[in-house]
Amino acid sequence: MKTKEELLKEIEALLAYNPQQKLEINPNYLEYLEIKDLESIKSTLLERVGLLKEEDKDWLEQFKRY
């Protein structure tokens, strides 16, 4: 199981990929967010892969959990 900090880094990497989306998560919120909340955020971002070009999908594959 990943830690909150690890999930936050993965989410930030996903957010940084899309320069039009200037969302950041303040690390202080980790106190209030549960693992399931962070996993949900990450999952939502990964669902948007379908809107990307094929070469972009390859880059995002590294964040999927198998």
Gaussian input, Z-matrix of N, CA and C with variables (Angstrom, degrees):
# hf/3-21g

backbone

0 1
 N
 C     1     B1
 C     2     B2     1     A1
 N     3     B3     2     A2     1     D1
 C     4     B4     3     A3     2     D2
 C     5     B5     4     A4     3     D3
 N     6     B6     5     A5     4     D4
 C     7     B7     6     A6     5     D5
 C     8     B8     7     A7     6     D6
 N     9     B9     8     A8     7     D7
 C    10    B10     9     A9     8     D8
 C    11    B11    10    A10     9     D9
 N    12    B12    11    A11    10    D10
 C    13    B13    12    A12    11    D11
 C    14    B14    13    A13    12    D12
 N    15    B15    14    A14    13    D13
 C    16    B16    15    A15    14    D14
 C    17    B17    16    A16    15    D15
 N    18    B18    17    A17    16    D16
 C    19    B19    18    A18    17    D17
 C    20    B20    19    A19    18    D18
 N    21    B21    20    A20    19    D19
 C    22    B22    21    A21    20    D20
 C    23    B23    22    A22    21    D21
 N    24    B24    23    A23    22    D22
 C    25    B25    24    A24    23    D23
 C    26    B26    25    A25    24    D24
 N    27    B27    26    A26    25    D25
 C    28    B28    27    A27    26    D26
 C    29    B29    28    A28    27    D27
 N    30    B30    29    A29    28    D28
 C    31    B31    30    A30    29    D29
 C    32    B32    31    A31    30    D30
 N    33    B33    32    A32    31    D31
 C    34    B34    33    A33    32    D32
 C    35    B35    34    A34    33    D33
 N    36    B36    35    A35    34    D34
 C    37    B37    36    A36    35    D35
 C    38    B38    37    A37    36    D36
 N    39    B39    38    A38    37    D37
 C    40    B40    39    A39    38    D38
 C    41    B41    40    A40    39    D39
 N    42    B42    41    A41    40    D40
 C    43    B43    42    A42    41    D41
 C    44    B44    43    A43    42    D42
 N    45    B45    44    A44    43    D43
 C    46    B46    45    A45    44    D44
 C    47    B47    46    A46    45    D45
 N    48    B48    47    A47    46    D46
 C    49    B49    48    A48    47    D47
 C    50    B50    49    A49    48    D48
 N    51    B51    50    A50    49    D49
 C    52    B52    51    A51    50    D50
 C    53    B53    52    A52    51    D51
 N    54    B54    53    A53    52    D52
 C    55    B55    54    A54    53    D53
 C    56    B56    55    A55    54    D54
 N    57    B57    56    A56    55    D55
 C    58    B58    57    A57    56    D56
 C    59    B59    58    A58    57    D57
 N    60    B60    59    A59    58    D58
 C    61    B61    60    A60    59    D59
 C    62    B62    61    A61    60    D60
 N    63    B63    62    A62    61    D61
 C    64    B64    63    A63    62    D62
 C    65    B65    64    A64    63    D63
 N    66    B66    65    A65    64    D64
 C    67    B67    66    A66    65    D65
 C    68    B68    67    A67    66    D66
 N    69    B69    68    A68    67    D67
 C    70    B70    69    A69    68    D68
 C    71    B71    70    A70    69    D69
 N    72    B72    71    A71    70    D70
 C    73    B73    72    A72    71    D71
 C    74    B74    73    A73    72    D72
 N    75    B75    74    A74    73    D73
 C    76    B76    75    A75    74    D74
 C    77    B77    76    A76    75    D75
 N    78    B78    77    A77    76    D76
 C    79    B79    78    A78    77    D77
 C    80    B80    79    A79    78    D78
 N    81    B81    80    A80    79    D79
 C    82    B82    81    A81    80    D80
 C    83    B83    82    A82    81    D81
 N    84    B84    83    A83    82    D82
 C    85    B85    84    A84    83    D83
 C    86    B86    85    A85    84    D84
 N    87    B87    86    A86    85    D85
 C    88    B88    87    A87    86    D86
 C    89    B89    88    A88    87    D87
 N    90    B90    89    A89    88    D88
 C    91    B91    90    A90    89    D89
 C    92    B92    91    A91    90    D90
 N    93    B93    92    A92    91    D91
 C    94    B94    93    A93    92    D92
 C    95    B95    94    A94    93    D93
 N    96    B96    95    A95    94    D94
 C    97    B97    96    A96    95    D95
 C    98    B98    97    A97    96    D96
 N    99    B99    98    A98    97    D97
 C   100   B100    99    A99    98    D98
 C   101   B101   100   A100    99    D99
 N   102   B102   101   A101   100   D100
 C   103   B103   102   A102   101   D101
 C   104   B104   103   A103   102   D102
 N   105   B105   104   A104   103   D103
 C   106   B106   105   A105   104   D104
 C   107   B107   106   A106   105   D105
 N   108   B108   107   A107   106   D106
 C   109   B109   108   A108   107   D107
 C   110   B110   109   A109   108   D108
 N   111   B111   110   A110   109   D109
 C   112   B112   111   A111   110   D110
 C   113   B113   112   A112   111   D111
 N   114   B114   113   A113   112   D112
 C   115   B115   114   A114   113   D113
 C   116   B116   115   A115   114   D114
 N   117   B117   116   A116   115   D115
 C   118   B118   117   A117   116   D116
 C   119   B119   118   A118   117   D117
 N   120   B120   119   A119   118   D118
 C   121   B121   120   A120   119   D119
 C   122   B122   121   A121   120   D120
 N   123   B123   122   A122   121   D121
 C   124   B124   123   A123   122   D122
 C   125   B125   124   A124   123   D123
 N   126   B126   125   A125   124   D124
 C   127   B127   126   A126   125   D125
 C   128   B128   127   A127   126   D126
 N   129   B129   128   A128   127   D127
 C   130   B130   129   A129   128   D128
 C   131   B131   130   A130   129   D129
 N   132   B132   131   A131   130   D130
 C   133   B133   132   A132   131   D131
 C   134   B134   133   A133   132   D132
 N   135   B135   134   A134   133   D133
 C   136   B136   135   A135   134   D134
 C   137   B137   136   A136   135   D135
 N   138   B138   137   A137   136   D136
 C   139   B139   138   A138   137   D137
 C   140   B140   139   A139   138   D138
 N   141   B141   140   A140   139   D139
 C   142   B142   141   A141   140   D140
 C   143   B143   142   A142   141   D141
 N   144   B144   143   A143   142   D142
 C   145   B145   144   A144   143   D143
 C   146   B146   145   A145   144   D144
 N   147   B147   146   A146   145   D145
 C   148   B148   147   A147   146   D146
 C   149   B149   148   A148   147   D147
 N   150   B150   149   A149   148   D148
 C   151   B151   150   A150   149   D149
 C   152   B152   151   A151   150   D150
 N   153   B153   152   A152   151   D151
 C   154   B154   153   A153   152   D152
 C   155   B155   154   A154   153   D153
 N   156   B156   155   A155   154   D154
 C   157   B157   156   A156   155   D155
 C   158   B158   157   A157   156   D156
 N   159   B159   158   A158   157   D157
 C   160   B160   159   A159   158   D158
 C   161   B161   160   A160   159   D159
 N   162   B162   161   A161   160   D160
 C   163   B163   162   A162   161   D161
 C   164   B164   163   A163   162   D162
 N   165   B165   164   A164   163   D163
 C   166   B166   165   A165   164   D164
 C   167   B167   166   A166   165   D165
 N   168   B168   167   A167   166   D166
 C   169   B169   168   A168   167   D167
 C   170   B170   169   A169   168   D168
 N   171   B171   170   A170   169   D169
 C   172   B172   171   A171   170   D170
 C   173   B173   172   A172   171   D171
 N   174   B174   173   A173   172   D172
 C   175   B175   174   A174   173   D173
 C   176   B176   175   A175   174   D174
 N   177   B177   176   A176   175   D175
 C   178   B178   177   A177   176   D176
 C   179   B179   178   A178   177   D177
 N   180   B180   179   A179   178   D178
 C   181   B181   180   A180   179   D179
 C   182   B182   181   A181   180   D180
 N   183   B183   182   A182   181   D181
 C   184   B184   183   A183   182   D182
 C   185   B185   184   A184   183   D183
 N   186   B186   185   A185   184   D184
 C   187   B187   186   A186   185   D185
 C   188   B188   187   A187   186   D186
 N   189   B189   188   A188   187   D187
 C   190   B190   189   A189   188   D188
 C   191   B191   190   A190   189   D189
 N   192   B192   191   A191   190   D190
 C   193   B193   192   A192   191   D191
 C   194   B194   193   A193   192   D192
 N   195   B195   194   A194   193   D193
 C   196   B196   195   A195   194   D194
 C   197   B197   196   A196   195   D195

   B1=1.4512
   B2=1.5382
   B3=1.2949
   B4=1.4541
   B5=1.5233
   B6=1.3289
   B7=1.4559
   B8=1.5243
   B9=1.3099
   B10=1.4625
   B11=1.5247
   B12=1.3105
   B13=1.4597
   B14=1.5278
   B15=1.3309
   B16=1.4646
   B17=1.5254
   B18=1.3246
   B19=1.4585
   B20=1.5222
   B21=1.3254
   B22=1.4577
   B23=1.5260
   B24=1.3218
   B25=1.4684
   B26=1.5245
   B27=1.3255
   B28=1.4610
   B29=1.5326
   B30=1.3197
   B31=1.4626
   B32=1.5224
   B33=1.3108
   B34=1.4621
   B35=1.5264
   B36=1.3232
   B37=1.4684
   B38=1.5288
   B39=1.3211
   B40=1.4591
   B41=1.5273
   B42=1.3027
   B43=1.4628
   B44=1.5242
   B45=1.3220
   B46=1.4656
   B47=1.5204
   B48=1.3098
   B49=1.4583
   B50=1.5275
   B51=1.3225
   B52=1.4630
   B53=1.5297
   B54=1.3328
   B55=1.4624
   B56=1.5283
   B57=1.3192
   B58=1.4633
   B59=1.5258
   B60=1.2961
   B61=1.4536
   B62=1.5208
   B63=1.3081
   B64=1.4585
   B65=1.5275
   B66=1.3165
   B67=1.4504
   B68=1.5153
   B69=1.3192
   B70=1.4571
   B71=1.5228
   B72=1.3049
   B73=1.4566
   B74=1.5244
   B75=1.2926
   B76=1.4592
   B77=1.5316
   B78=1.3238
   B79=1.4735
   B80=1.5307
   B81=1.3224
   B82=1.4655
   B83=1.5216
   B84=1.3364
   B85=1.4578
   B86=1.5166
   B87=1.3230
   B88=1.4640
   B89=1.5230
   B90=1.3173
   B91=1.4600
   B92=1.5280
   B93=1.3339
   B94=1.4550
   B95=1.5268
   B96=1.3166
   B97=1.4600
   B98=1.5211
   B99=1.3033
   B100=1.4577
   B101=1.5287
   B102=1.3231
   B103=1.4662
   B104=1.5292
   B105=1.3313
   B106=1.4674
   B107=1.5281
   B108=1.3344
   B109=1.4650
   B110=1.5265
   B111=1.3080
   B112=1.4646
   B113=1.5218
   B114=1.3263
   B115=1.4634
   B116=1.5274
   B117=1.3211
   B118=1.4635
   B119=1.5277
   B120=1.3131
   B121=1.4719
   B122=1.5252
   B123=1.3208
   B124=1.4599
   B125=1.5240
   B126=1.3203
   B127=1.4601
   B128=1.5220
   B129=1.3090
   B130=1.4588
   B131=1.5212
   B132=1.3167
   B133=1.4637
   B134=1.5255
   B135=1.3221
   B136=1.4606
   B137=1.5273
   B138=1.3261
   B139=1.4684
   B140=1.5213
   B141=1.2927
   B142=1.4671
   B143=1.5223
   B144=1.3227
   B145=1.4598
   B146=1.5185
   B147=1.3139
   B148=1.4612
   B149=1.5187
   B150=1.3105
   B151=1.4517
   B152=1.5321
   B153=1.3240
   B154=1.4609
   B155=1.5169
   B156=1.3148
   B157=1.4660
   B158=1.5293
   B159=1.3150
   B160=1.4676
   B161=1.5241
   B162=1.3330
   B163=1.4670
   B164=1.5224
   B165=1.3334
   B166=1.4566
   B167=1.5250
   B168=1.3274
   B169=1.4576
   B170=1.5226
   B171=1.3293
   B172=1.4621
   B173=1.5240
   B174=1.3155
   B175=1.4709
   B176=1.5256
   B177=1.3221
   B178=1.4572
   B179=1.5244
   B180=1.3082
   B181=1.4653
   B182=1.5257
   B183=1.3133
   B184=1.4573
   B185=1.5281
   B186=1.3326
   B187=1.4544
   B188=1.5167
   B189=1.3227
   B190=1.4574
   B191=1.5147
   B192=1.3018
   B193=1.4573
   B194=1.5249
   B195=1.3227
   B196=1.4587
   B197=1.5040
   A1=108.65
   A2=114.73
   A3=119.78
   A4=110.67
   A5=115.16
   A6=120.13
   A7=109.56
   A8=115.65
   A9=120.41
   A10=110.40
   A11=116.11
   A12=120.60
   A13=111.50
   A14=116.31
   A15=120.27
   A16=110.92
   A17=116.07
   A18=120.09
   A19=110.90
   A20=117.05
   A21=120.38
   A22=110.89
   A23=117.41
   A24=120.90
   A25=111.24
   A26=117.06
   A27=120.49
   A28=110.73
   A29=116.33
   A30=120.54
   A31=110.20
   A32=116.66
   A33=120.19
   A34=111.13
   A35=117.15
   A36=120.46
   A37=110.17
   A38=116.71
   A39=120.38
   A40=111.26
   A41=116.82
   A42=120.82
   A43=111.53
   A44=116.51
   A45=120.52
   A46=111.29
   A47=116.86
   A48=120.47
   A49=110.98
   A50=117.06
   A51=121.71
   A52=109.16
   A53=117.95
   A54=120.33
   A55=113.65
   A56=118.33
   A57=120.81
   A58=111.09
   A59=116.36
   A60=121.91
   A61=108.40
   A62=117.53
   A63=122.53
   A64=111.96
   A65=117.32
   A66=121.64
   A67=110.30
   A68=115.35
   A69=120.88
   A70=107.96
   A71=115.14
   A72=120.21
   A73=107.88
   A74=115.53
   A75=121.06
   A76=108.38
   A77=118.13
   A78=120.38
   A79=112.92
   A80=117.19
   A81=119.35
   A82=112.09
   A83=117.63
   A84=121.10
   A85=112.50
   A86=117.73
   A87=119.92
   A88=111.39
   A89=115.31
   A90=119.83
   A91=110.88
   A92=116.82
   A93=121.79
   A94=113.77
   A95=116.69
   A96=120.70
   A97=110.28
   A98=115.39
   A99=121.09
   A100=108.55
   A101=116.41
   A102=121.78
   A103=109.73
   A104=117.13
   A105=120.44
   A106=111.07
   A107=118.04
   A108=121.21
   A109=110.09
   A110=116.23
   A111=120.58
   A112=111.04
   A113=116.91
   A114=120.23
   A115=110.92
   A116=116.39
   A117=120.67
   A118=111.13
   A119=116.77
   A120=121.30
   A121=109.53
   A122=116.05
   A123=120.72
   A124=110.79
   A125=116.62
   A126=121.20
   A127=111.23
   A128=117.22
   A129=121.66
   A130=110.66
   A131=116.21
   A132=119.63
   A133=111.28
   A134=116.78
   A135=120.25
   A136=111.83
   A137=117.75
   A138=120.87
   A139=111.36
   A140=116.26
   A141=120.53
   A142=112.37
   A143=116.91
   A144=121.32
   A145=110.54
   A146=117.36
   A147=121.42
   A148=113.26
   A149=117.66
   A150=121.68
   A151=112.18
   A152=116.47
   A153=121.17
   A154=112.06
   A155=114.85
   A156=121.26
   A157=109.21
   A158=116.56
   A159=121.72
   A160=112.72
   A161=118.39
   A162=119.47
   A163=111.46
   A164=117.19
   A165=120.35
   A166=110.76
   A167=116.54
   A168=120.85
   A169=111.20
   A170=117.01
   A171=120.62
   A172=110.69
   A173=116.55
   A174=121.32
   A175=110.39
   A176=117.17
   A177=121.34
   A178=113.25
   A179=118.04
   A180=121.70
   A181=111.76
   A182=117.89
   A183=120.91
   A184=112.77
   A185=117.65
   A186=120.62
   A187=113.68
   A188=117.42
   A189=120.33
   A190=110.63
   A191=114.73
   A192=121.11
   A193=107.55
   A194=116.18
   A195=120.20
   A196=110.41
   D1=137.58
   D2=-179.23
   D3=-82.34
   D4=154.23
   D5=177.20
   D6=-83.65
   D7=166.49
   D8=177.44
   D9=-60.14
   D10=-40.06
   D11=-178.54
   D12=-64.24
   D13=-40.57
   D14=178.66
   D15=-65.02
   D16=-43.59
   D17=178.63
   D18=-64.19
   D19=-39.88
   D20=178.68
   D21=-61.32
   D22=-41.71
   D23=178.27
   D24=-63.43
   D25=-40.29
   D26=178.55
   D27=-66.19
   D28=-40.97
   D29=178.17
   D30=-63.96
   D31=-44.21
   D32=178.93
   D33=-62.06
   D34=-37.45
   D35=177.73
   D36=-65.02
   D37=-40.58
   D38=177.66
   D39=-65.78
   D40=-40.62
   D41=178.83
   D42=-67.89
   D43=-37.78
   D44=-179.25
   D45=-68.13
   D46=-23.10
   D47=-179.52
   D48=-65.10
   D49=-35.38
   D50=-177.80
   D51=-101.72
   D52=97.97
   D53=-175.90
   D54=-65.60
   D55=-17.72
   D56=178.60
   D57=-75.56
   D58=-18.76
   D59=-177.60
   D60=-106.29
   D61=99.60
   D62=-174.16
   D63=-93.92
   D64=46.23
   D65=-179.95
   D66=-90.35
   D67=137.81
   D68=175.21
   D69=-134.55
   D70=149.55
   D71=177.91
   D72=-108.55
   D73=121.83
   D74=177.91
   D75=-68.44
   D76=125.91
   D77=-178.75
   D78=-58.50
   D79=-22.38
   D80=177.98
   D81=-65.57
   D82=-21.24
   D83=179.22
   D84=-73.16
   D85=-13.01
   D86=179.20
   D87=-58.71
   D88=-26.93
   D89=177.78
   D90=-63.17
   D91=-32.03
   D92=-175.33
   D93=-99.35
   D94=-21.07
   D95=-179.07
   D96=-90.02
   D97=138.32
   D98=175.94
   D99=-91.97
   D100=164.06
   D101=177.43
   D102=-54.60
   D103=-43.88
   D104=-178.33
   D105=-62.63
   D106=-33.34
   D107=177.59
   D108=-66.09
   D109=-45.18
   D110=-179.79
   D111=-66.47
   D112=-40.36
   D113=177.41
   D114=-63.41
   D115=-36.56
   D116=177.86
   D117=-65.71
   D118=-42.93
   D119=177.83
   D120=-60.90
   D121=-46.60
   D122=179.71
   D123=-62.02
   D124=-43.33
   D125=179.68
   D126=-61.30
   D127=-42.68
   D128=179.17
   D129=-61.63
   D130=-42.43
   D131=178.32
   D132=-64.70
   D133=-39.70
   D134=179.62
   D135=-68.07
   D136=-29.55
   D137=177.95
   D138=-63.47
   D139=-25.37
   D140=-179.43
   D141=-74.86
   D142=-3.60
   D143=179.06
   D144=-56.58
   D145=-34.22
   D146=-179.40
   D147=-60.42
   D148=-18.13
   D149=-179.29
   D150=-91.40
   D151=-0.10
   D152=-174.58
   D153=-103.40
   D154=165.25
   D155=175.84
   D156=-71.54
   D157=159.72
   D158=-177.70
   D159=-56.92
   D160=-43.49
   D161=-178.80
   D162=-66.20
   D163=-28.03
   D164=177.17
   D165=-71.76
   D166=-34.67
   D167=-179.86
   D168=-62.27
   D169=-38.09
   D170=178.82
   D171=-59.02
   D172=-41.82
   D173=-179.75
   D174=-63.83
   D175=-40.87
   D176=-176.70
   D177=-76.29
   D178=-19.55
   D179=-179.68
   D180=-56.92
   D181=-28.67
   D182=-177.64
   D183=-63.76
   D184=-17.57
   D185=-177.78
   D186=-94.52
   D187=-7.40
   D188=-179.77
   D189=-75.42
   D190=147.25
   D191=176.53
   D192=-97.96
   D193=126.63
   D194=-179.90
   D195=-105.74

